[in-house]
Amino acid sequence: MPEFLRIATAVVALALAAWAGFAASRGRAPGRALLVGVLVLEAFALALVGTALARLAGGARAHEMATFVGYIGAFLVVPPIGLLLARAEPTRWGSVVVLVTGLVEAILVVRLQQVWTGV
């Protein structure tokens, strides 16, 4: 998996989490801009998974393939689920949902790399 894309995805995820944490600390529900941030995170996730799948198609293999596939599945569904839950909760807790979504995606980026390299 490309290092630049991994780092960019993790930075976007952590920035989204920090932004949502700030909104939650001020008692604000997730606004339109914060929800668009979740969509941007999903775009980064799709790009990262697309490159990983292209490398798999090219003959590369993850050290733990079943685990890798499971993490890819989770990596792709966490932002949309987080977006739906945040929209359903029009209070500060919706912002907390976005915060958790960002943190989970950042952790999944690290775990995907660890499973890919066998670390």
Phi and psi in degrees as a GROMACS rama.xvg file:
@    title "Ramachandran Plot"
@    xaxis  label "Phi"
@    yaxis  label "Psi"
@TYPE xy
-64.2195  131.873  PRO-2
-63.0896  -43.132  GLU-3
-59.8188  -43.7972  PHE-4
-67.8477  -37.313  LEU-5
-62.1697  -47.8667  ARG-6
-64.8316  -43.6036  ILE-7
-61.6956  -41.1373  ALA-8
-64.921  -42.933  THR-9
-64.5106  -40.6691  ALA-10
-65.0597  -43.8723  VAL-11
-61.7001  -43.1527  VAL-12
-63.2459  -44.7887  ALA-13
-70.4645  -35.5699  LEU-14
-65.1683  -40.874  ALA-15
-62.8309  -42.1701  LEU-16
-63.1298  -42.7388  ALA-17
-64.6073  -42.9549  ALA-18
-62.1453  -44.7945  TRP-19
-67.3911  -37.9985  ALA-20
-61.9072  -40.019  GLY-21
-63.6207  -44.1636  PHE-22
-63.234  -41.9979  ALA-23
-66.0349  -38.3702  ALA-24
-66.6986  -24.1348  SER-25
-93.1144  2.9579  ARG-26
76.7095  24.544  GLY-27
-101.075  143.181  ARG-28
-74.7473  158.063  ALA-29
-66.267  124.971  PRO-30
-85.8999  179.719  GLY-31
-59.9832  -40.9776  ARG-32
-64.2665  -38.8594  ALA-33
-67.0441  -38.4485  LEU-34
-69.2301  -34.1945  LEU-35
-65.829  -33.7592  VAL-36
-59.8692  -36.5231  GLY-37
-65.4738  -38.6178  VAL-38
-66.3949  -37.3386  LEU-39
-63.762  -41.654  VAL-40
-61.2412  -40.2212  LEU-41
-64.604  -36.8089  GLU-42
-62.9934  -41.8999  ALA-43
-63.7012  -40.2827  PHE-44
-63.3028  -42.3706  ALA-45
-63.3669  -40.8253  LEU-46
-64.3422  -42.9431  ALA-47
-65.4815  -44.4843  LEU-48
-66.8136  -38.8301  VAL-49
-60.0148  -43.1983  GLY-50
-68.9551  -36.6355  THR-51
-64.7328  -42.8559  ALA-52
-67.0797  -34.8737  LEU-53
-64.9412  -39.7461  ALA-54
-68.09  -36.1146  ARG-55
-64.3995  -41.1269  LEU-56
-66.1067  -27.6888  ALA-57
-81.3428  -1.19442  GLY-58
112.729  -11.2225  GLY-59
-71.0638  153.651  ALA-60
-134.928  141.595  ARG-61
-78.3691  152.087  ALA-62
-66.307  -37.2931  HIS-63
-123.527  88.7756  GLU-64
-63.6194  -44.1876  MET-65
-63.7162  -42.5414  ALA-66
-64.4507  -41.3621  THR-67
-60.2843  -45.2285  PHE-68
-63.7297  -39.8673  VAL-69
-62.9346  -42.9491  GLY-70
-66.0432  -36.9355  TYR-71
-61.9844  -43.3014  ILE-72
-59.9436  -46.9056  GLY-73
-64.1929  -40.7205  ALA-74
-60.1316  -34.4527  PHE-75
-83.3999  -28.3118  LEU-76
-95.027  -17.6746  VAL-77
-62.6625  -49.1243  VAL-78
-61.219  -45.5331  PRO-79
-63.1137  -38.9333  PRO-80
-66.2212  -42.1967  ILE-81
-61.2468  -39.8868  GLY-82
-63.0237  -45.6045  LEU-83
-63.4918  -43.7555  LEU-84
-66.2282  -38.3278  LEU-85
-66.8068  -38.2902  ALA-86
-69.5211  -30.6311  ARG-87
-76.0282  -19.9611  ALA-88
-113.259  90.5611  GLU-89
-82.7787  40.5346  PRO-90
-126.915  -172.316  THR-91
-60.436  -23.662  ARG-92
-70.1572  -22.8588  TRP-93
-64.4025  -37.7364  GLY-94
-67.87  -34.5406  SER-95
-65.8036  -36.8182  VAL-96
-61.5551  -42.4639  VAL-97
-65.9397  -38.4898  VAL-98
-58.4002  -48.4386  LEU-99
-64.4346  -38.8456  VAL-100
-58.7061  -46.2501  THR-101
-62.7962  -42.6351  GLY-102
-65.475  -42.1811  LEU-103
-63.9812  -42.0309  VAL-104
-64.6554  -39.1569  GLU-105
-63.2302  -40.9565  ALA-106
-67.0334  -40.0793  ILE-107
-65.5104  -32.9584  LEU-108
-60.598  -45.8502  VAL-109
-64.1523  -45.0651  VAL-110
-65.2291  -38.4848  ARG-111
-59.2262  -43.7244  LEU-112
-65.6874  -41.1463  GLN-113
-63.9706  -42.0023  GLN-114
-69.5631  -36.6567  VAL-115
-63.8086  -44.1527  TRP-116
-90.731  -14.9794  THR-117
83.3435  21.2878  GLY-118
